[in-house]
Amino acid sequence: MPESLYTFTQEITLNSPWLLPLFFALLGACIGSFLNVVIYRMPRGMSINSPRRSFCPGCKAAIAWYHNIPLLSYLLLRGRSACCRTHISLRYWLVELACTLLFAGIAWHFCAEDIFTQLLLCLWGALMLASLCIDWEQMVVLPRLTLPATMAGLAVGLLSPWLLCEGLEPQEGLVSSLAGALGGFLIFRLVGMLGKLMFGRRSCTYTCATPWRLEQAPDGEDLHLTLGQEPPLRWSELFLEESHRLTLQQAVENTHAPTTPAGDISFTPDAMHLPDGTRIPLEEADFLEGHCHGYTTRREAMGSGDAWIAMAIGAACGWQGVIFALVGGSFIGLAAAAAARIRRGTPMPFGPALITAAFIWLFWGSRLWNLYLDWALG
């Protein structure tokens, strides 16, 4: 960054300390409005550029610009669309508010840094905020968001290495940022592998033949697997990852003629695999049924997408931030599960808790680290 621009930035901070936070807050409100488009469209495979204008989720009509003013429009319209009065989720307003506060907080907290570093931190924060919301709603992590966040974090490590650790030179900061990103990715992949070995297998055996049926859910957007008198299992919860598997033990499938002999019938997210090796795509069957003597599921205890989140955290926060996100995120996740009364065994995304802990570290990490060192050294 040119010295003259850095000096100009510092003069603004000294003479009008509120000016840059106000500018960043307005920028954050606009970016938050765009993030809502990303959060809605990207996991659904839609283009974020076409259509260019936001549309009503009810009647799909284009939203006029004066009905799309960040933060204000939602309040003035009382959470409903102007065209057909469809209820608009509060999440849209909360994302705009969170992005506004995040950008303003970065400008205020990192006022001693150059404006390029502040903008890079805002970019990293915006991408992580979008990843948080998508993982919370869809239970999926998109590398298309976490990889740019990682690149922004690496740039911060090069421009302001002292944010990772005091006394680092730019080259050392980049190396430290790279080590944090790679270490975060590998640590979470290792945790996921160990969790799969320890907790990733679940099985149940029946004393007698029990009927099973796989059919379309009432909402038309999922499948239900019913085993005997047990409550239906949602297909989207059984198969959070492509690698997950479900096996019906000593099972028979009666839908196709002739009836298949008893054996292990396995399911992947999109197909049924019979004991003789026949593969039946699920989209070709209205329903499937038969009986079995038990079932086995095989899945990861931690989704593979969490490793991509950890990589982005490590790039901006270093290896200390990764460790804090893992430990702090676990406590945040437990607290959230208890508050929402989520039952044990119910799938719950870990990414939002990780990113929340990373935001805590971003603003107060150095203070927390110094407190830890003081405690550890007596």
Long-range contacts (C-beta under 8 A, 24 or more apart in sequence): 1-114, 1-115, 1-116, 1-159, 5-114, 5-115, 6-114, 9-114, 9-115, 13-111, 13-112, 17-108, 17-111, 20-107, 20-108, 20-111, 20-115, 20-118, 21-104, 21-105, 21-107, 21-108, 22-104, 23-107, 24-103, 24-104, 24-106, 24-107, 24-118, 24-122, 25-100, 25-101, 25-103, 25-104, 25-107, 26-100, 27-103, 27-122, 28-99, 28-100, 28-101, 28-102, 28-103, 28-104, 28-122, 28-126, 29-70, 29-71, 29-96, 29-99, 29-100, 30-70, 31-99, 31-103, 31-122, 31-126, 32-70, 32-95, 32-96, 32-97, 32-98, 32-99, 32-100, 32-126, 32-129, 33-68, 33-70, 33-96, 35-95, 35-99, 35-126, 35-129, 35-130, 35-133, 36-91, 36-92, 36-95, 36-96, 38-130, 38-145, 39-95, 39-130, 39-133, 39-134, 39-137, 42-130, 42-134, 42-142, 42-144, 42-145, 43-134, 43-137, 43-138, 43-140, 43-142, 56-81, 56-83, 56-84, 56-86, 57-81, 57-86, 57-88, 58-83, 58-84, 58-86, 59-83, 59-84, 59-86, 70-96, 70-100, 71-96, 71-97, 71-100, 91-133, 91-137, 95-129, 95-133, 98-129, 99-125, 99-126, 99-129, 102-126, 102-129, 102-359, 105-363, 109-363, 110-163, 113-160, 113-163, 114-159, 114-160, 116-159, 117-156, 117-159, 117-160, 117-163, 120-152, 120-155, 120-156, 120-159, 121-152, 121-156, 121-316, 121-362, 123-148, 123-149, 123-152, 124-149, 124-152, 124-153, 124-156, 124-312, 124-316, 125-359, 125-362, 127-152, 127-312, 128-309, 128-312, 128-313, 128-355, 128-358, 128-359, 129-355, 131-309, 131-312, 131-351, 131-355, 132-351, 132-352, 132-355, 132-356, 135-305, 135-309, 135-349, 135-351, 135-352, 136-349, 136-351, 136-352, 139-236, 139-240, 139-303, 139-347, 139-349, 140-305, 141-303, 141-305, 141-306, 141-308, 141-309, 141-351, 142-305, 143-308, 146-308, 146-309, 146-311, 146-312, 147-308, 147-312, 149-312, 149-315, 149-316, 150-181, 150-311, 150-312, 150-315, 151-315, 152-315, 152-316, 153-177, 153-181, 153-312, 153-313, 153-314, 153-315, 153-316, 153-317, 154-178, 154-181, 154-315, 156-315, 156-316, 157-315, 157-316, 157-318, 164-317, 164-318, 165-318, 176-318, 177-314, 177-315, 177-316, 177-318, 178-315, 179-314, 179-318, 179-319, 180-313, 180-314, 180-315, 180-317, 180-318, 180-319, 180-321, 180-322, 181-311, 181-312, 181-314, 181-315, 182-311, 182-314, 183-314, 183-319, 183-322, 184-307, 184-310, 184-311, 184-312, 184-313, 184-314, 184-315, 184-319, 184-322, 184-325, 185-307, 185-308, 185-310, 185-311, 185-314, 186-307, 187-310, 187-322, 187-326, 188-302, 188-306, 188-307, 188-309, 188-310, 188-326, 189-304, 189-307, 191-302, 191-326, 192-300, 192-301, 192-302, 192-303, 192-304, 192-306, 192-307, 193-300, 195-300, 195-301, 195-302, 196-298, 196-299, 196-300, 196-301, 198-301, 199-301, 200-298, 200-299, 200-300, 200-301, 201-296, 201-297, 201-298, 202-296, 202-297, 203-294, 203-295, 203-296, 203-297, 204-294, 204-295, 205-249, 205-293, 205-294, 206-292, 206-293, 206-294, 208-293, 209-291, 209-292, 209-293, 210-291, 210-292, 210-293, 211-289, 211-290, 211-291, 212-248, 212-251, 212-289, 212-290, 212-291, 212-292, 213-287, 213-288, 213-289, 214-272, 214-282, 214-287, 214-288, 214-289, 215-286, 215-287, 215-288, 216-286, 216-287, 223-282, 227-292, 227-295, 235-269, 237-346, 237-347, 238-297, 238-299, 239-268, 239-269, 240-299, 240-303, 240-347, 241-299, 241-300, 241-303, 241-304, 242-268, 242-269, 243-299, 243-300, 243-304, 244-269, 244-297, 244-298, 244-299, 244-300, 245-297, 245-298, 245-299, 246-295, 246-296, 246-297, 246-298, 247-295, 247-296, 247-297, 247-298, 248-290, 248-292, 248-294, 248-295, 249-292, 249-293, 249-294, 249-295, 249-296, 250-292, 250-293, 250-294, 251-290, 251-291, 251-292, 251-293, 252-290, 252-291, 252-292, 253-288, 253-289, 253-290, 254-289, 254-290, 254-291, 255-285, 255-287, 255-288, 255-289, 255-290, 256-280, 265-290, 265-292, 302-350, 303-349, 303-350, 303-351, 305-351, 306-350, 306-351, 306-354, 309-351, 309-354, 309-355, 310-354, 313-354, 313-355, 313-358, 316-358, 316-362, 317-358, 317-361, 317-362, 317-365, 320-361, 320-365, 320-369, 321-358, 321-361, 321-362, 321-365, 324-357, 324-358, 324-360, 324-361, 324-365, 324-368, 325-354, 325-355, 325-357, 325-358, 325-361, 326-354, 327-357, 328-357, 328-360, 328-361, 329-353, 329-354, 329-356, 329-357, 332-356, 332-357
